[in-house]
């Protein structure tokens, strides 16, 4: 991600506020300008999404235009691109640094060629209003917030301020509702935190897959690689499902 896209200019390092004497905003100014509560802004600072302010006392700090720009960037990535905070943090930190310039260009070419399979809706995701979906599956707003925090369902807002999600993410809420109907309820100790286990597994798997692709297929024409990727995806999904089933069978077989 370029410095401009990150929302700050390296000529004024946001980690060194004394380099910019124009930092004259207080926390309440940030809240008024962005509509965010101070707890949310402090959380972004704590998580490394936002540079810290310049402290002038125990309970006083000043902020600059860089904070407004970064908060606007976070809002756009969250509410318009439906990126979870973990992905936004990776972009801000330059998380694509694991790839060379040639690899990044090749991955962009690959994305364009497999858009219908891998990147459906990525550029302009179709959205659905959250509340009717929550009501239909008896999922609470607090549980939706937990799904968002876990990186499973990024939540945005429509033009009227209503919470929305990508229509491609509705399955997560539907699945949570189905789990409840099967008896996996909070009263029995089951909750969103259990789903977070799968987010960690799938994220680790995806990162390993992306690294493998960029290392081994970049010598191929992107059209050829796109065809290979599109055809291999169903095989990989089937392997994961069947291997999971096999692990469960072996577990119970060992108990005889």
MARSE-12251 format. One line per field, with one value per residue: residue number from 1; chain; x, y negated, z of N, C-alpha, C in turn. Coordinates in steps of 0.05 Angstrom, whole numbers. Example, Ala and Ser with C-alpha at 12.3 -4.5 7.8 and 13.67 -1.06 7.14 Angstrom:
2
k = 1  2 $
c = A  A $
n.px = 264  257 $
n.py = 114  45 $
n.pz = 156  142 $
ca.px = 246  273 $
ca.py = 90  21 $
ca.pz = 156  143 $
c.px = 264  258 $
c.py = 66  -1 $
c.pz = 156  157 $
This chain:
256
k = 1  2  3  4  5  6  7  8  9  10  11  12  13  14  15  16  17  18  19  20  21  22  23  24  25  26  27  28  29  30  31  32  33  34  35  36  37  38  39  40  41  42  43  44  45  46  47  48  49  50  51  52  53  54  55  56  57  58  59  60  61  62  63  64  65  66  67  68  69  70  71  72  73  74  75  76  77  78  79  80  81  82  83  84  85  86  87  88  89  90  91  92  93  94  95  96  97  98  99  100  101  102  103  104  105  106  107  108  109  110  111  112  113  114  115  116  117  118  119  120  121  122  123  124  125  126  127  128  129  130  131  132  133  134  135  136  137  138  139  140  141  142  143  144  145  146  147  148  149  150  151  152  153  154  155  156  157  158  159  160  161  162  163  164  165  166  167  168  169  170  171  172  173  174  175  176  177  178  179  180  181  182  183  184  185  186  187  188  189  190  191  192  193  194  195  196  197  198  199  200  201  202  203  204  205  206  207  208  209  210  211  212  213  214  215  216  217  218  219  220  221  222  223  224  225  226  227  228  229  230  231  232  233  234  235  236  237  238  239  240  241  242  243  244  245  246  247  248  249  250  251  252  253  254  255  256 $
c = A  A  A  A  A  A  A  A  A  A  A  A  A  A  A  A  A  A  A  A  A  A  A  A  A  A  A  A  A  A  A  A  A  A  A  A  A  A  A  A  A  A  A  A  A  A  A  A  A  A  A  A  A  A  A  A  A  A  A  A  A  A  A  A  A  A  A  A  A  A  A  A  A  A  A  A  A  A  A  A  A  A  A  A  A  A  A  A  A  A  A  A  A  A  A  A  A  A  A  A  A  A  A  A  A  A  A  A  A  A  A  A  A  A  A  A  A  A  A  A  A  A  A  A  A  A  A  A  A  A  A  A  A  A  A  A  A  A  A  A  A  A  A  A  A  A  A  A  A  A  A  A  A  A  A  A  A  A  A  A  A  A  A  A  A  A  A  A  A  A  A  A  A  A  A  A  A  A  A  A  A  A  A  A  A  A  A  A  A  A  A  A  A  A  A  A  A  A  A  A  A  A  A  A  A  A  A  A  A  A  A  A  A  A  A  A  A  A  A  A  A  A  A  A  A  A  A  A  A  A  A  A  A  A  A  A  A  A  A  A  A  A  A  A  A  A  A  A  A  A  A  A  A  A  A  A $
n.px = 17  11  43  11  -40  -43  -54  -20  39  106  142  127  129  81  92  124  104  124  149  112  84  31  -4  -61  -108  -156  -179  -234  -244  -230  -269  -316  -308  -306  -348  -340  -334  -293  -273  -269  -231  -186  -181  -165  -115  -89  -88  -53  -71  -75  -34  -5  -24  6  28  16  8  -15  -68  -77  -73  -51  -72  -67  -78  -65  -88  -142  -143  -126  -166  -209  -193  -194  -249  -269  -247  -270  -326  -339  -307  -310  -271  -241  -215  -166  -146  -142  -104  -60  -54  -41  6  36  29  33  85  111  112  145  152  141  114  68  45  34  -3  -44  -58  -75  -119  -155  -166  -191  -236  -291  -292  -256  -256  -308  -352  -315  -298  -344  -383  -446  -496  -531  -581  -570  -603  -656  -636  -610  -654  -683  -653  -645  -600  -559  -544  -497  -472  -463  -425  -384  -372  -353  -308  -278  -262  -294  -342  -343  -371  -409  -438  -498  -523  -559  -542  -552  -531  -497  -479  -436  -470  -448  -429  -471  -480  -453  -481  -529  -510  -495  -546  -568  -535  -552  -605  -595  -580  -533  -522  -515  -528  -510  -457  -436  -413  -398  -344  -326  -331  -291  -246  -245  -237  -184  -158  -172  -151  -96  -88  -101  -61  -16  -28  -30  24  48  26  47  101  108  78  86  119  88  43  -9  -60  -59  -46  -91  -132  -114  -119  -174  -194  -171  -192  -244  -226  -190  -225  -258  -220  -206  -256  -265  -219  -225  -271  -249  -212  -246  -272  -229  -215  -259  -257  -211  -226  -251 $
n.py = 24  -44  -104  -148  -125  -104  -148  -185  -226  -211  -251  -277  -245  -207  -183  -217  -268  -318  -337  -362  -421  -435  -404  -409  -391  -366  -308  -311  -341  -306  -268  -299  -313  -264  -233  -190  -154  -168  -121  -86  -111  -110  -55  -44  -69  -38  11  1  -21  -74  -132  -151  -206  -271  -277  -324  -326  -289  -273  -295  -304  -320  -323  -314  -333  -286  -247  -253  -242  -189  -164  -172  -141  -90  -87  -86  -38  -2  -10  -16  17  62  86  123  102  126  136  84  63  94  72  19  26  41  94  123  128  176  194  187  132  151  198  178  150  193  221  184  185  238  236  205  241  283  263  276  321  317  264  243  191  159  108  76  90  122  105  121  103  107  116  142  192  209  213  253  298  299  274  233  161  154  202  200  158  186  224  189  168  215  219  244  225  168  104  52  -13  -38  -91  -115  -106  -57  6  51  110  146  182  231  247  261  313  327  307  334  386  385  379  429  464  451  470  524  534  516  472  409  419  470  462  449  404  343  339  390  396  363  394  421  378  364  411  414  365  372  415  391  352  383  409  366  350  395  396  348  359  404  402  356  356  372  354  307  319  375  391  372  406  455  444  434  485  516  500  524  576  570  551  596  633  611  615  672  691  669  696  748  743  737  787  822  805  822  876  891  893  940 $
n.pz = 0  -16  11  6  2  52  81  102  100  91  100  144  199  231  279  305  332  347  302  272  280  276  303  336  353  400  436  438  393  352  360  350  296  269  288  319  382  439  461  418  386  420  422  369  370  408  382  342  295  290  299  362  404  419  480  531  582  640  628  579  510  444  375  303  233  208  239  230  175  175  205  171  129  153  163  110  90  124  121  67  37  65  98  150  215  225  173  155  189  172  120  132  159  118  101  54  43  42  -9  -71  -118  -169  -157  -133  -175  -209  -178  -178  -232  -234  -200  -231  -271  -247  -225  -222  -192  -147  -129  -126  -124  -97  -113  -115  -70  -62  -16  45  91  160  206  196  181  227  261  236  246  299  323  361  365  394  387  333  333  358  319  280  307  310  258  221  199  167  181  153  136  107  63  96  146  168  194  151  115  70  20  10  58  89  101  148  191  183  190  244  267  252  281  332  330  328  379  399  440  477  530  537  535  485  436  398  403  394  339  323  325  276  242  253  237  181  163  172  138  88  84  79  32  -4  -3  -24  -76  -97  -97  -130  -177  -205  -248  -289  -342  -326  -344  -351  -299  -273  -293  -271  -215  -210  -222  -183  -134  -119  -110  -67  -27  -22  -4  46  73  72  97  148  164  164  206  250  249  259  309  341  330  355  407  418 $
ca.px = 0  28  41  -13  -64  -44  -66  0  62  129  158  119  125  61  102  139  86  137  158  91  73  3  -22  -75  -134  -159  -194  -262  -244  -230  -296  -335  -303  -310  -372  -331  -330  -265  -264  -262  -205  -165  -177  -149  -88  -79  -84  -33  -83  -74  -11  -11  -23  28  20  26  1  -25  -94  -81  -57  -59  -72  -64  -93  -58  -107  -168  -140  -124  -193  -226  -184  -204  -277  -274  -240  -289  -354  -343  -292  -317  -247  -239  -193  -141  -136  -135  -78  -39  -49  -28  33  51  29  39  114  122  113  161  135  133  93  43  33  24  -27  -65  -67  -89  -145  -173  -174  -208  -255  -317  -289  -242  -260  -335  -362  -294  -296  -369  -399  -475  -499  -557  -585  -564  -623  -674  -621  -606  -680  -692  -637  -643  -573  -560  -524  -472  -459  -452  -400  -363  -365  -336  -282  -263  -254  -311  -362  -339  -397  -408  -463  -508  -525  -577  -529  -560  -510  -500  -457  -436  -488  -432  -423  -495  -480  -442  -504  -547  -498  -498  -573  -572  -522  -570  -628  -585  -576  -507  -532  -499  -535  -493  -429  -427  -417  -383  -315  -319  -328  -265  -226  -244  -225  -155  -150  -175  -133  -69  -88  -100  -35  3  -35  -21  53  54  20  66  127  111  63  91  133  68  25  -31  -84  -55  -48  -119  -146  -106  -130  -203  -200  -161  -207  -263  -211  -180  -248  -266  -199  -209  -280  -262  -198  -237  -288  -232  -200  -267  -276  -206  -217  -278  -248  -190  -238  -264 $
ca.py = 0  -68  -122  -165  -109  -100  -172  -203  -232  -204  -274  -283  -219  -210  -173  -238  -292  -344  -345  -377  -439  -441  -386  -427  -379  -350  -284  -318  -351  -283  -256  -316  -312  -237  -219  -167  -158  -168  -94  -74  -123  -99  -27  -44  -75  -14  33  -7  -31  -104  -140  -163  -235  -283  -282  -349  -323  -261  -268  -314  -298  -335  -307  -331  -326  -259  -229  -255  -227  -160  -155  -171  -117  -66  -86  -77  -10  14  -13  -15  40  85  99  124  86  141  131  56  61  104  53  -5  34  51  123  136  127  203  199  169  116  169  217  162  145  218  227  166  196  262  228  196  264  302  247  289  343  310  236  235  169  146  80  62  112  118  106  128  91  128  121  164  217  217  220  278  320  295  267  206  142  159  225  190  144  206  235  169  167  239  218  262  210  139  90  25  -28  -48  -120  -125  -100  -30  26  69  128  157  205  255  254  267  341  330  303  356  410  382  385  458  476  448  488  551  537  504  447  397  432  494  454  445  376  333  345  417  392  349  415  426  355  367  433  407  343  384  431  374  339  404  414  343  351  417  387  327  370  425  399  330  360  378  332  304  334  403  395  368  431  474  436  438  513  530  492  545  599  563  550  624  646  602  627  700  695  663  719  770  739  743  816  834  799  840  904  896  895  966 $
ca.pz = 0  -18  33  2  8  81  93  114  84  107  106  171  211  252  304  317  330  350  276  259  301  271  318  355  359  424  432  432  366  335  362  336  267  258  298  335  410  447  466  393  378  438  413  344  378  423  363  322  271  291  315  387  405  433  508  544  611  646  615  556  486  420  351  279  210  202  253  215  150  180  214  147  114  167  159  83  87  139  113  38  26  83  108  180  226  222  146  153  203  154  99  143  166  94  103  29  40  38  -37  -88  -136  -191  -147  -128  -202  -219  -162  -188  -257  -228  -189  -252  -288  -232  -210  -218  -172  -122  -121  -132  -107  -82  -120  -108  -58  -58  13  57  117  180  227  189  180  255  272  225  256  328  329  373  355  408  374  307  339  363  293  267  321  303  230  205  184  167  181  144  139  82  62  118  171  178  191  129  109  43  17  10  86  104  109  175  210  179  203  273  274  249  304  355  328  333  407  407  450  498  555  539  533  458  428  375  407  382  310  319  321  248  229  256  220  153  157  170  114  65  82  69  3  -20  -5  -42  -103  -106  -100  -149  -202  -218  -273  -310  -351  -308  -354  -346  -270  -265  -298  -251  -190  -210  -222  -159  -111  -110  -100  -41  -9  -17  12  74  85  76  117  173  171  171  232  269  249  272  338  354  327  375  433  422 $
c.px = 18  24  17  -38  -66  -54  -46  24  87  147  151  111  104  70  119  124  101  148  137  78  44  -15  -35  -102  -134  -177  -223  -265  -245  -258  -317  -332  -309  -336  -365  -330  -301  -255  -255  -235  -182  -160  -160  -120  -75  -72  -64  -45  -80  -50  -21  -10  2  19  33  20  -9  -50  -99  -62  -68  -55  -72  -82  -89  -78  -134  -166  -140  -152  -212  -219  -195  -234  -284  -269  -259  -316  -359  -329  -297  -292  -248  -215  -166  -129  -127  -108  -55  -33  -34  1  50  52  34  69  126  125  131  142  125  111  67  29  20  -2  -50  -76  -83  -117  -165  -183  -191  -229  -281  -316  -278  -250  -288  -344  -340  -292  -321  -388  -428  -480  -528  -558  -584  -588  -643  -661  -617  -632  -688  -677  -631  -614  -573  -540  -497  -457  -448  -426  -378  -354  -347  -309  -265  -253  -270  -329  -356  -366  -392  -434  -472  -511  -542  -565  -536  -537  -516  -476  -458  -455  -473  -425  -447  -495  -470  -464  -524  -536  -500  -526  -579  -559  -540  -594  -620  -579  -549  -512  -513  -504  -518  -464  -418  -432  -399  -353  -307  -316  -301  -243  -223  -232  -195  -144  -150  -155  -104  -67  -85  -73  -14  -2  -25  9  61  49  41  94  130  97  69  107  114  54  1  -56  -82  -58  -77  -136  -140  -119  -160  -210  -192  -178  -227  -249  -200  -202  -257  -246  -202  -233  -276  -240  -208  -255  -271  -219  -221  -271  -254  -206  -235  -270  -227  -201  -251  -247 $
c.py = -25  -86  -140  -151  -105  -125  -189  -205  -227  -228  -285  -257  -222  -199  -194  -265  -318  -354  -362  -395  -445  -422  -403  -416  -364  -326  -291  -328  -327  -270  -272  -314  -286  -223  -195  -174  -155  -140  -81  -85  -112  -69  -26  -50  -51  8  25  -16  -61  -112  -153  -193  -245  -291  -308  -348  -295  -254  -286  -305  -314  -318  -325  -321  -297  -240  -230  -239  -197  -149  -153  -147  -92  -64  -76  -48  8  14  -12  9  65  101  100  109  100  136  102  51  71  85  29  2  42  81  137  136  154  210  178  153  133  188  202  157  170  226  209  176  222  256  220  220  284  287  261  311  333  282  226  214  154  116  64  83  104  122  113  115  112  135  143  191  227  227  248  302  318  292  238  187  146  182  217  175  163  219  215  168  192  239  235  246  180  124  61  10  -37  -79  -131  -118  -73  -11  46  87  136  180  231  264  262  296  345  326  325  382  409  388  415  473  474  467  517  556  527  475  435  410  458  488  449  416  369  339  372  414  379  370  420  403  357  388  425  384  354  400  413  361  358  409  391  343  372  409  368  337  389  421  373  333  366  353  331  318  363  409  391  393  453  469  442  468  527  523  513  569  594  563  579  638  637  615  657  707  690  686  744  767  745  773  830  829  818  869  911  900  922  984 $
c.pz = 0  6  31  9  38  95  107  96  101  113  134  184  233  278  318  315  332  323  262  280  297  287  340  362  385  417  424  404  346  336  347  305  254  266  314  365  417  452  440  383  394  430  388  351  391  403  341  296  268  308  341  386  419  461  519  574  615  630  591  534  463  395  327  256  202  215  239  189  154  189  190  130  126  162  131  79  101  127  83  25  42  91  138  189  223  194  143  166  186  131  109  150  142  93  77  23  36  9  -51  -105  -159  -182  -143  -155  -213  -204  -171  -214  -253  -217  -211  -268  -273  -216  -204  -197  -146  -112  -127  -113  -92  -88  -113  -95  -55  -28  20  84  138  197  219  189  209  267  262  237  286  337  339  360  368  395  346  312  345  338  278  280  314  274  212  187  186  165  171  149  111  84  84  145  183  174  168  128  80  41  17  38  102  114  138  195  207  192  233  282  272  272  329  354  332  363  417  416  471  525  559  534  506  450  404  378  395  352  304  314  291  232  230  238  190  145  154  145  89  62  71  39  -14  -24  -25  -71  -114  -110  -124  -176  -216  -244  -296  -318  -333  -317  -348  -316  -261  -270  -278  -224  -189  -209  -196  -134  -101  -98  -71  -20  -2  0  41  87  91  97  145  182  179  199  254  272  264  302  352  352  348  403  438  439 $
